[in-house]
Amino acid sequence: MSDPVNAEVNNNSTAAGGAVPLLYIVPTPIGNLADFTFRAVEVLRSVDLVLAEDTRTSSVLLRHYGIQKPVTPYHQHNEHKVVTHLAGQLLGGKTMALLTDAGTPGISDPAFLLVRECVKLNVKVECLPGATAFVPALVNSGLPINRFCFEGFLPLKKGRQTLFKKLAEEERTIVFYESPMRLVKTLQECIQYFGEERKCCVSRELTKMFEENKRGTLKEVCDYFSTKAVKGEIVVVVEGVS
């Protein structure tokens, strides 16, 4: 009996006229390497080239699963320069997989430019399901999840105040990413624009040994993180206005 996973990967890679231009978008674990899917492993074993946001980070994942493939950098600092070249290689018959350091490429990580170019050139794009940090943070926050807005990383300067004023009137649950260095300042700004009694949840180090989900009012959570050193990747979930 044939392996349905391998059969699917192989069918996507070959056709009557030869190789089909194909780009895979492959989500990677946000912490625990065991969260990688069987299909993702098979896809990486099948492609000609792996595009990596950080080749060192991706090499650790590839070694862990015994995958030996050529790896080349693709990140926010070089994507404008290499996107046309990569699209040309795809049109020439190469299959590629795009990885970012953690989570799904395109969600606050590079992917959009290459996917857009592939769509324009009729290169097939397949995005595998997998890890994305904001989903588990949202689900375990205890806040309403039937409707929400995802803001990625908030702007650092230009447009930040305008966005906070807009989000202050948002009825849906608000989700965004933040760095450890800016967390307390951002929570203080949330208090300024949303009020200190608005409920929230801050999740950090998701799926890792020291995962933490701190729930409470904005003031309670801000006070908590003001008294400790903050590390790890962070997702902030804030309830919408009543």
C-alpha distance (Angstrom), angle and dihedral (degrees) to the residues before:
residue distance angle dihedral
M1 . . .
S2 3.80 . .
D3 3.78 122.5 .
P4 3.85 106.1 -106.7
V5 3.82 92.1 -153.0
N6 3.80 93.7 51.6
A7 3.78 90.6 41.8
E8 3.80 90.9 55.0
V9 3.79 92.9 48.9
N10 3.79 92.8 46.9
N11 3.80 93.8 46.4
N12 3.79 89.6 54.7
S13 3.79 91.4 51.4
T14 3.79 100.9 49.8
A15 3.79 137.9 45.8
A16 3.78 140.7 161.3
G17 3.79 92.1 -78.5
G18 3.82 95.3 44.9
A19 3.78 130.2 -99.6
V20 3.80 117.7 11.8
P21 3.83 115.1 -136.2
L22 3.78 102.7 -110.5
L23 3.79 138.1 170.8
Y24 3.80 120.2 -170.3
I25 3.81 120.4 -157.1
V26 3.81 103.8 -151.1
P27 3.83 121.9 -167.3
T28 3.80 114.2 -144.4
P29 3.82 130.0 -154.1
I30 3.79 115.2 -79.8
G31 3.79 90.4 -145.3
N32 3.78 117.8 -32.1
L33 3.82 110.5 69.7
A34 3.81 89.6 -151.9
D35 3.81 88.7 71.9
F36 3.81 91.4 76.4
T37 3.82 113.2 111.7
F38 3.81 127.7 -122.4
R39 3.78 89.5 -123.0
A40 3.81 92.4 53.0
V41 3.80 90.4 54.2
E42 3.81 91.9 49.6
V43 3.79 92.0 47.7
L44 3.80 92.2 51.8
R45 3.79 89.9 49.8
S46 3.79 90.6 52.7
V47 3.81 103.1 48.5
D48 3.79 128.6 90.4
L49 3.80 96.5 -137.6
V50 3.80 138.4 18.9
L51 3.81 118.5 -146.1
A52 3.80 111.3 -153.9
E53 3.79 133.4 -170.4
D54 3.82 87.4 -148.4
T55 3.80 115.3 12.7
R56 3.81 91.9 -157.6
T57 3.80 93.4 55.1
S58 3.79 93.5 44.6
S59 3.80 91.9 46.7
V60 3.80 89.5 61.0
L61 3.81 90.3 54.8
L62 3.80 93.6 44.8
R63 3.81 92.6 49.3
H64 3.81 90.6 48.2
Y65 3.81 89.7 59.1
G66 3.81 96.2 37.5
I67 3.81 94.2 -112.9
Q68 3.80 117.3 154.0
K69 3.78 112.4 -170.2
P70 3.81 135.7 136.2
V71 3.81 109.9 -90.6
T72 3.80 125.9 -158.1
P73 3.82 130.2 -179.9
Y74 3.80 120.9 -100.5
H75 3.79 114.4 170.2
Q76 3.80 143.2 134.2
H77 3.81 92.2 -81.7
N78 3.82 97.0 55.7
E79 3.82 106.5 21.9
H80 3.81 94.8 97.7
K81 3.80 90.0 52.8
V82 3.81 99.4 46.3
V83 3.81 104.5 32.7
T84 3.82 95.1 90.0
H85 3.81 92.4 46.6
L86 3.80 92.6 49.1
A87 3.80 91.9 48.0
G88 3.79 88.4 52.5
Q89 3.79 91.0 53.0
L90 3.80 89.9 50.1
L91 3.80 90.4 51.5
G92 3.80 87.2 50.5
G93 3.81 90.2 61.4
K94 3.80 104.9 -92.0
T95 3.79 119.7 136.7
M96 3.79 118.5 -144.0
A97 3.79 140.1 -173.7
L98 3.79 122.0 -150.3
L99 3.81 118.2 -147.3
T100 3.77 131.3 179.4
D101 3.80 126.4 -163.3
A102 3.80 93.4 -92.9
G103 3.78 136.5 -10.4
T104 3.79 130.7 8.2
P105 3.83 117.3 -23.1
G106 3.78 111.1 -117.0
I107 3.81 94.6 34.4
S108 3.82 99.3 104.4
D109 3.82 86.6 -35.9
P110 3.83 135.1 87.5
A111 3.82 117.8 -75.8
F112 3.80 108.4 94.7
L113 3.81 98.0 87.7
L114 3.79 94.3 50.4
V115 3.81 94.0 43.5
R116 3.81 90.8 49.2
E117 3.82 91.0 50.6
C118 3.80 91.1 48.8
V119 3.80 91.7 50.4
K120 3.80 90.1 49.8
L121 3.82 91.3 51.4
N122 3.82 95.0 42.0
V123 3.78 92.2 -113.5
K124 3.79 109.0 155.7
V125 3.79 115.2 -112.6
E126 3.80 124.2 -164.8
C127 3.79 121.7 -173.8
L128 3.80 113.7 -160.3
P129 3.81 118.9 -145.2
G130 3.76 115.3 -112.0
A131 3.77 149.7 110.9
T132 3.80 122.5 -4.1
A133 3.81 117.5 165.8
F134 3.79 98.9 -141.4
V135 3.83 94.7 57.6
P136 3.84 98.8 64.3
A137 3.82 89.9 38.2
L138 3.80 90.6 53.9
V139 3.80 95.0 44.6
N140 3.81 96.1 48.8
S141 3.82 94.5 41.9
G142 3.79 93.1 88.0
L143 3.80 89.7 -132.0
P144 3.82 124.7 119.4
I145 3.81 111.1 -74.3
N146 3.80 102.2 177.8
R147 3.82 88.6 93.6
F148 3.79 126.1 18.7
C149 3.80 142.6 150.4
F150 3.80 123.6 -135.5
E151 3.81 116.7 -150.6
G152 3.81 101.4 177.8
F153 3.81 109.3 -152.4
L154 3.80 112.8 -7.7
P155 3.83 116.5 -121.4
L156 3.79 111.7 -91.9
K157 3.81 97.8 -141.3
K158 3.78 122.0 -21.0
G159 3.79 110.8 69.2
R160 3.81 95.3 1.0
Q161 3.81 96.1 116.2
T162 3.80 91.7 43.9
L163 3.79 91.0 51.3
F164 3.80 93.3 49.5
K165 3.81 90.3 51.8
K166 3.80 89.9 50.7
L167 3.81 93.6 46.7
A168 3.80 90.2 49.8
E169 3.82 86.8 71.0
E170 3.84 95.1 42.2
E171 3.82 112.0 121.3
R172 3.80 94.9 -167.1
T173 3.80 123.7 80.7
I174 3.82 109.1 -87.5
V175 3.79 122.1 -135.5
F176 3.80 128.0 -175.4
Y177 3.79 143.0 152.3
E178 3.80 124.5 -114.8
S179 3.79 138.6 -179.8
P180 3.83 121.9 -118.6
M181 3.82 91.1 -116.9
R182 3.82 93.7 56.3
L183 3.81 100.5 35.2
V184 3.81 99.4 98.4
K185 3.81 93.1 43.2
T186 3.80 90.5 50.2
L187 3.81 92.2 48.8
Q188 3.80 88.7 50.8
E189 3.80 89.4 52.8
C190 3.81 89.8 48.7
I191 3.81 88.4 54.8
Q192 3.80 90.0 49.3
Y193 3.81 94.1 52.6
F194 3.83 103.4 26.4
G195 3.80 102.8 31.3
E196 3.80 127.7 -108.1
E197 3.82 95.6 -94.4
R198 3.80 96.0 60.9
K199 3.83 108.6 116.4
C200 3.79 120.4 -119.4
C201 3.78 144.9 163.1
V202 3.79 127.1 -145.1
S203 3.81 115.2 -158.5
R204 3.78 122.4 -169.0
E205 3.79 136.6 173.7
L206 3.82 90.7 14.5
T207 3.84 114.6 -160.8
K208 3.82 90.7 6.8
M209 3.80 130.1 110.8
F210 3.81 94.1 -96.7
E211 3.81 98.1 41.9
E212 3.79 111.8 160.1
N213 3.80 132.1 -171.9
K214 3.80 112.3 -173.1
R215 3.80 114.0 -168.1
G216 3.80 130.3 -174.7
T217 3.77 141.3 84.9
L218 3.79 118.2 -33.7
K219 3.82 89.3 -105.2
E220 3.81 93.5 49.6
V221 3.79 93.5 48.3
C222 3.80 92.9 43.4
D223 3.83 91.5 50.6
Y224 3.80 89.9 48.9
F225 3.80 95.7 53.3
S226 3.81 92.3 40.8
T227 3.81 89.5 68.7
K228 3.81 99.3 50.9
A229 3.77 142.7 51.4
V230 3.79 109.2 -99.0
K231 3.80 121.8 -144.9
G232 3.79 137.5 168.4
E233 3.78 138.4 37.0
I234 3.81 111.1 -41.1
V235 3.80 135.8 -152.5
V236 3.81 120.1 -171.2
V237 3.81 120.2 -157.7
V238 3.84 118.8 -171.3
E239 3.78 127.2 -178.1
G240 3.78 118.0 -116.2
V241 3.78 123.7 -111.4
S242 3.79 113.9 -77.8
